[in-house]
Amino acid sequence: MSAAIRIQQVSKCFGSTQALDRVDLEVRQGEFFGLLGPNGAGKTTLISALAGLVRADAGSLSVMGHDVQADYRAARRCLGVVPQELVFDPFFTVRESLQIQSGYFGIGDNDSWIDEILENLGLTPKANANMRMLSGGMKRRVLVAQALVHRPPVIVLDEPTAGVDVELRQTLWAFIRRLNEAGHTIVLTTHYLEEAENLCTRIAMLKAGRVVALDTTVNLLRRFSAHSLRLRTADAMPVELTRGAAANGGWWSLPFDGFDEVEPLLARIRSAGCRIDDLEIGKPDLEEVFVRVMQGAHHD
Amino acid sequence: MTDMRYGGFTTLLYKEVLRFWKVASQTVAAPVLTALLYLLIFSHVLEGHVKVHGVAYTAFLIPGLVMMSVLQNAFANSSSSLIQSKVTGNIVFVLLPPISYQEFFAAYVLASVVRGVVVGAGVLLATCWFAPLSFAEPWWILAFALLGGAILGSLGVIAGIWADKFDQLAAFQNFLIMPLTFLSGVFYSINSLPPFWQQVSHWNPVFYMIDGFRHGFFGVSDASPWLSLAVVGTCLALLAAFTLNLLKRGYKLRA
């Protein structure tokens, strides 16, 4: 079985800026894959290269085994991209936009699938409204719908929930999860790391055009983050416990590997005469992973 | 589910035609009114004073105005559509699907021809009541309308791709398209010009489009229609090759 996406040694420069630097990446079919990185890391350039909007200076990219340059028609039929910018064509209604987009992919009678997408994205009441009349959130939904009209096996969502309300997020993720369960490969870029942690089974992190981390979400959390005992005290903490701990606004965060370490930790604090005012268990989170990976990654 | 009756070219053509048709008051009715005003003013001043090739001035003017409308609107269609799509960002809807650069070119140019011909037909319909017109050799009318529309449609694609802002497009239109169309014999026969300007006019390809088109109405023209056809056909071939090369390289469309 070919990879859903294969990116080999892809480089791209814009003037003197190295947007992508020998990127190697493979996304397996059926994966829910996260592509994370700070602004300017190269995520959108990589997606654009995959979609044929940007031409790589070196390397190759393929979608479902089809090279995006040599076999661009097949590659593009296999790919649905939700762009980051909120773009729309002001001349058309929602339904017309989707029918036109279907036609671009050679699909004529697509109304039943269009109706299904509209229903799933909560757009049915707006089907005949002009695009100009829609709110930002509704326009975002239409962008998602446009990326899905040709039933692509690989769907790339470039920050699809940027600036949208909770309701759309829930509707969108429920629909995207169903598509993933039905076999579609999903690639997601987002700055909402909680979303990536909850949705993505594997994650790549980019910095300055390079892949600086690539692993399953579980492994990344295990490697770069840990459970922590978070407590608030006004008293001085035992010195040996403050090594490797973080303090913020009276709260101490003491990392531990196993829950059997919690009781001895608390006993040591009590024995030092510290009065604990508040206490909670912090779970490993992707934000910590992200920060540590980005701090640790050096671009030479 | 893929139906070969539908495809990138057909849909893009349909979309481009639908786009201008949805704002027909601006894209069709307004240029017809403008041409009508030109006719009313010029014919009022010059009818009875000027005859060209033995044809009354108003009758002479009408085919020129029709062809000028065809050309200007063909240019406006592709250029404005592309610049709007680029500025608003919705050009990605056309760039993401499996549409070849040849299909892209053909759809934009053909839609420009459609708009040019629709506006030209509107101008003809609105003005033909003011003077008796003959259709001596109608195939020339059709040939030059289609070829001229295609040339300006192609120029519109170039301008739309090249321009990053609306004022750059306006400069292209005001400093190139307008002078070429106005100084092409729409309002006069170039035989009435001093020899120097006659020579200059022969370097203006739009002159051959207007002159050949007018030949279809009256059977007489400043230049041979075959020479005009050769010039116009060569211009179209060169412009099409240039535009296709730009699109193939993804100039300003695919970074």
Interface residues (C-beta under 8 A of the other chain):
Chain A: F14 S48 A51 G52 L53 V54 R55 Y72 R73 A74 R76 R77 L79 V81 P83 E85 V87 F88 D89 P90 F91 F92 E96 S97 I100 Q101 S102 G103 Y104 F105 G106 I107 G108 D109 N110 Q146 H150 R151
Chain B: M1 T2 D3 M4 R5 Y6 G7 G8 T10 T11 L12 Y14 K15 L18 R19 K22 V23 S85 T88 G89 N90 V92 F93 V94 L95 L96 P97 P98 I99 S100 G250 R254 A255
